[in-house]
């Protein structure tokens, strides 16, 4: 038993330079596929050239590391210990970015162990799925923020109720002895429809009188650490 464990730990997965080159080249090709997918799915939204280029490099690096590790258990444990000290504090700008990071790592692992078929088929399916779901545009959420005198409370609610056909969702209501602030959640489609009526949303609210400000803020999917 001791000899088996010793041989397993000592096992060296020797690769030819052709195999090593193939692992790295296939990783690079899949990295470029990921690059194209990211560019298409993020076009017109939050697109980062640096992050996209980093995805290609990350794929190649993962494939290279897996090629080095191979079946060597001792080396793999040492690599895990060395990489565990790394801490990433970069904020992810879009929830889809996390998917791309995992995609690059998984593709690199598959290429590193020489399983090109799984890497190619898996990446192709993921590419198609991201392409399809990337074409589905979600209706952006908006925040309507209104602040005015305390005596305008009921009139503001009545105007918002009427302009948005009862569909504006009241999220926050802050009051003091002299002022009141409302934060409503609406959709871009709902706002566009309300703006087509006369008067517009802001004009209708300001017409109440004693209104300090009317702000419209778009929410996004940014994630910070």
ROTIMAR-654402 format. One record per atom (N, C-alpha, C): residue in three letters; x, y, z. Coordinates in steps of 0.1 Angstrom, whole numbers, plus 5000, padded with zeros to 4 digits. Layout:
ALAXYZ/...
***
This chain:
UNK500849885000/UNK500050005000/UNK500950135000/UNK501950125008/UNK502850245009/UNK503550264995/UNK503850154989/UNK504550174976/UNK503650234965/UNK502350194966/UNK501350244956/UNK501150394958/UNK501050434971/UNK500850584974/UNK502150654970/UNK503250594973/UNK504550664969/UNK504650684954/UNK504350574947/UNK504350584932/UNK503350684927/UNK502250694933/UNK501250784929/UNK501650934930/UNK502250954942/UNK502751094945/UNK503951124936/UNK504851024933/UNK506051054925/UNK505751054910/UNK504551014906/UNK504251004892/UNK504451134885/UNK505151134874/UNK505451254866/UNK504751234853/UNK503951324849/UNK503151314837/UNK504051384826/UNK504851314820/UNK505751364810/UNK505051384797/UNK505151504791/UNK504451544779/UNK505551584768/UNK505251554756/UNK506151604745/UNK505851744743/UNK506751814736/UNK506551954733/UNK505451974724/UNK505051874715/UNK503951884707/UNK502651894714/UNK502551804725/UNK501351804733/UNK501251934741/UNK502351984746/UNK502352104754/UNK501852224745/UNK502452224733/UNK502052334723/UNK500552324719/UNK500152194718/UNK498752174714/UNK497752224725/UNK498152194737/UNK497252244749/UNK497152394749/UNK498352454747/UNK498352604748/UNK497652664736/UNK497852614724/UNK497252674712/UNK495752654713/UNK495252534717/UNK493752514718/UNK493152614728/UNK493952634739/UNK493452724750/UNK493352864744/UNK494352904736/UNK494253034729/UNK493053054720/UNK492852944712/UNK491752944703/UNK490352964710/UNK490252884720/UNK488952894728/UNK488853034735/UNK490053084739/UNK490053214745/UNK489553324736/UNK489953304723/UNK489553404713/UNK487953384710/UNK487553264711/UNK486053244710/UNK485353314721/UNK485853304733/UNK485253364745/UNK485353524743/UNK486453564737/UNK486653714734/UNK485453764725/UNK485253684715/UNK484153724705/UNK482853724712/UNK482553614720/UNK481253604726/UNK481053724736/UNK482053754744/UNK481953874753/UNK481754004746/UNK482454014734/UNK482254144726/UNK480854154721/UNK480254044716/UNK478954044711/UNK477854064722/UNK477953994733/UNK476953994743/UNK476954124751/UNK478154194751/UNK478254324759/UNK478254444750/UNK478054424737/UNK478054534728/UNK476954634731/UNK477254764733/UNK476254864735/UNK475954874750/UNK476554794759/UNK476254804773/UNK477554834780/UNK477854764791/UNK479154784799/UNK480254704793/UNK480954754783/UNK482054674777/UNK483454724781/UNK484254634785/UNK485654664789/UNK486654594780/UNK487354664772/UNK488354594763/UNK489454524772/UNK489854584783/UNK490854524791/UNK490454394797/UNK489154394802/UNK488654274808/UNK488454164798/UNK488054204786/UNK487854104775/UNK489254044771/UNK490254124770/UNK491554074766/UNK492053984778/UNK491754014790/UNK492153934801/UNK491553794801/UNK490353784795/UNK489753654795/UNK490553564786/UNK491053614775/UNK491953524766/UNK493153484773/UNK493853574780/UNK495053544787/UNK494753444799/UNK493653464806/UNK493353374817/UNK493053234812/UNK492453224800/UNK492253084794/UNK493653014792/UNK494553094785/UNK495853034782/UNK496653004795/UNK496553084805/UNK497253064817/UNK496752944825/UNK495352924825/UNK494852814831/UNK495252684824/UNK495152684811/UNK495652574803/UNK497052534806/UNK497952644807/UNK499352614810/UNK499552554823/UNK498852604833/UNK498952554847/UNK498552404847/UNK497452374841/UNK496952244841/UNK497852144834/UNK498552194823/UNK499552114816/UNK500752084825/UNK501152184833/UNK502252164843/UNK501852064853/UNK500652074859/UNK500251994870/UNK500051844865/UNK499251834854/UNK499051694849/UNK498451604859/UNK499051484861/UNK498651394871/UNK499451394884/UNK500351494885/UNK501251494896/UNK500451554909/UNK500151464918/UNK499351514930/UNK500151604938/UNK501451574941/UNK502251664949/UNK502351804943/UNK502551814930/UNK502651944924/UNK501352014924/UNK500251944922/UNK498952004923/UNK498652064936/UNK499051994947/UNK498752044960/UNK499652164963/UNK500852164958/UNK501752284960/UNK501252404952/UNK500652374940/UNK500152484932/UNK498852544939/UNK498052464944/UNK496852514951/UNK497252594963/UNK498252554971/UNK498752634982/UNK499352764978/UNK500052764966/UNK500652894962/UNK499552984957/UNK498552934949/UNK497553024944/UNK496553074954/UNK496453004966/UNK495453034976/UNK495753174982/UNK497053224981/UNK497353344987/UNK496953464979/UNK496453434966/UNK496053544957/UNK494653594961/UNK494553724962/UNK493253784965/UNK492853884954/UNK491653874948/UNK491253964938/UNK490154054944/UNK490454184942/UNK489554284947/UNK488854374937/UNK489054324924/UNK488454404913/UNK486954384913/UNK486254494912/UNK484754494911/UNK484254434898/UNK483354344898/UNK482754294886/UNK481554384882/UNK481654434870/UNK480754534865/UNK479454484860/UNK479354354857/UNK478154294852/UNK478154154857/UNK476954104860/UNK476753974866/UNK477253864856/UNK477153894843/UNK477553804833/UNK479153784833/UNK479853884838/UNK481253874838/UNK481753754846/UNK481053714857/UNK481353604865/UNK481253474856/UNK480253464848/UNK480053354839/UNK481253334830/UNK481753444824/UNK482853444815/UNK484153404822/UNK484353444835/UNK485553404842/UNK485553254844/UNK484353204848/UNK484253054850/UNK484452984837/UNK483953034826/UNK484152974813/UNK485552964809/UNK486353074811/UNK487753074808/UNK488552964816/UNK488152964829/UNK488852864838/UNK488552724834/UNK487352694831/UNK486952554828/UNK487552514814/UNK487452614804/UNK488052584791/UNK489552554792/UNK490252634801/UNK491652614803/UNK491952484809/UNK491152444819/UNK491352314825/UNK491252194816/UNK490152204807/UNK489952094798/UNK491052084788/UNK491552204783/UNK492652204774/UNK493952154780/UNK494152194793/UNK495352154800/UNK495552004802/UNK494351934803/UNK494451794805/UNK494251724792/UNK494251794781/UNK494151734768/UNK492851694763/UNK491751734770/UNK490451684766/UNK489851794757/UNK490251804745/UNK489851904735/UNK488451894731/UNK487951774730/UNK486551744726/UNK485551814736/UNK485751784749/UNK484851844759/UNK484951994759/UNK486152044757/UNK486452194757/UNK485752254745/UNK485852194734/UNK485252244721/UNK483752244722/UNK483152124726/UNK481652114726/UNK481052204737/UNK481652194749/UNK481152284760/UNK481252424756/UNK482352474751/UNK482452614747/UNK481452654736/UNK481252564727/UNK480352594716/UNK478952614721/UNK478552524730/UNK477152534736/UNK477052654744/UNK478052694752/UNK477952814760/UNK477952934751/UNK478752934740/UNK478753044731/UNK477353074725/UNK476652964721/UNK475352974715/UNK474353024726/UNK474452974738/UNK473453014748/UNK473653164752/UNK474853204753/UNK475153344756/UNK474753434745/UNK474853384733/UNK474453464721/UNK472953484721/UNK472253374724/UNK470753374724/UNK470253464735/UNK470753434747/UNK470253514759/UNK470753664758/UNK471853684752/UNK472353824750/UNK471453904742/UNK470653844733/UNK469753924725/UNK468453954732/UNK468253894743/UNK467053924751/UNK467254044760/UNK466654154757/UNK466954284764/UNK465954294775/UNK466454314787/UNK465554334799/UNK465154474800/UNK463954504805/UNK463454634806/UNK464154704818/UNK464954804815/UNK465854864826/UNK464954924837/UNK465354904849/UNK464654964860/UNK465055104863/UNK464155184866/UNK464455324869/UNK463955364883/UNK464555464889/UNK464055514902/UNK463655664900/UNK462455684904/UNK461855824903/UNK461955874918/UNK462755984919/UNK462956034933/UNK462356174933/UNK461456194943/UNK460756324944/UNK460856374958/UNK461256504959/UNK461356564973/UNK460656694972/UNK459756714982/UNK459056844983/UNK458556874997/UNK457756974998/UNK457157015011/UNK456256905016/UNK456156895029/UNK455356795036/UNK453856805032/UNK453356925029/UNK451956935026/UNK451656895012/UNK452656855004/UNK452456804990/UNK452356654989/UNK452456585001/UNK452456445001/UNK451356374993/UNK450156404996/UNK449056334990/UNK448956374975/UNK449256494972/UNK449156534958/UNK450256464949/UNK451456454955/UNK452456384947/UNK452056234945/UNK451556174955/UNK451156034953/UNK450056024943/UNK449156114943/UNK448056114933/UNK448556124919/UNK449456224917/UNK450056244903/UNK450756114898/UNK451656064907/UNK452355944903/UNK451455824900/UNK450455814909/UNK449455704907/UNK448755714894/UNK448455844889/UNK447755864877/UNK448655844865/UNK449855904865/UNK450755904854/UNK451255764850/UNK451355684860/UNK451955554858/UNK450955434859/UNK449655474859/UNK448555384859/UNK448655274870/UNK448955324882/UNK449055244894/UNK450255144894/UNK451155154884/UNK452255054883/UNK453555094889/UNK453655214893/UNK454855264900/UNK454955204914/UNK456055144918/UNK456155074931/UNK456855174940/UNK456255204951/UNK456855284962/UNK457855204970/UNK459155234969/UNK460155164976/UNK460555234989/UNK460655364989/UNK461155445001/UNK460255565002/UNK459955595015/UNK459255725018/UNK459955785030/UNK460655895028/UNK461255965039/UNK460556095043/UNK460356115055/UNK459656235059/UNK460356305071/UNK460256435071/UNK460656515082/UNK459456605085/UNK459556695095/UNK458456785098/UNK458156885087/UNK459156905078/UNK458957005068/UNK458956945054/UNK459456835052/UNK459656775038/UNK459256625037/UNK459156585025/UNK458856445023/UNK459556405010/UNK460056285010/UNK460856224998/UNK460256094994/UNK459956074982/UNK459455944977/UNK460555884967/UNK460655754967/UNK461455684958/UNK460655574952/UNK460255594939/UNK459455494932/UNK460355414922/UNK459955284921/UNK460655204911/UNK459755184899/UNK460255214887/UNK459455204875/UNK460355144864/UNK459755114853/UNK460555064842/UNK460755164831/UNK461755144822/UNK461955244812/UNK460755254802/UNK460155134800/UNK458955134791/UNK457855214797/UNK457655194810/UNK456555264817/UNK456855414817/UNK458055454819/UNK458455594819/UNK458255664805/UNK458655584795/UNK458455634781/UNK457055654778/UNK456155564782/UNK454755584780/UNK454155694787/UNK454655724800/UNK454055834808/UNK454555964802/UNK455755974796/UNK456256094791/UNK455556144778/UNK454856044772/UNK454156084759/UNK452856154762/UNK452456154775/UNK451156224778/UNK451556364782/UNK450556454781/UNK450756594785/UNK450056624797/UNK450756694807/UNK452156734807/UNK453056614810/UNK454356624808/UNK455256524811/UNK455356494826/UNK456056384830/UNK456156344844/UNK456656454853/UNK457856514849/UNK458456624857/UNK457556744858/UNK456956784846/UNK456156904846/UNK454856884855/UNK454356764854/UNK453156734862/UNK453456744877/UNK454556694881/UNK454956694895/UNK455256834900/UNK456056914892/UNK456457044895/UNK455157134896/UNK454157104888/UNK452957184888/UNK452257184901/UNK452557084910/UNK451957074923/UNK452357194932/UNK453657234930/UNK454157344938/UNK454857294950/UNK455857374955/UNK456657344966/UNK457457204965/UNK457857184952/UNK458657064949/UNK460057104948/UNK460957034956/UNK462357074956/UNK463157014944/UNK462856884941/UNK463556824929/UNK462756704925/UNK463056664912/UNK462456544907/UNK463656474899/UNK464156364904/UNK465256294898/UNK464856164892/UNK465356124881/UNK465155994875/UNK466555924873/UNK466655814880/UNK467955744880/UNK467755604875/UNK468755564866/UNK468655424860/UNK469455334869/UNK468855214873/UNK469555114881/UNK470355024871/UNK471454974876/UNK472154874868/UNK472554754876/UNK473354664870/UNK473654534876/UNK475054534882/UNK475654644885/UNK477054654890/UNK477154584903/UNK478254514905/UNK478454444918/UNK479754494923/UNK479854534935/UNK481054574941/UNK481454484953/UNK482754474956/UNK483154384967/UNK483254464980/
***
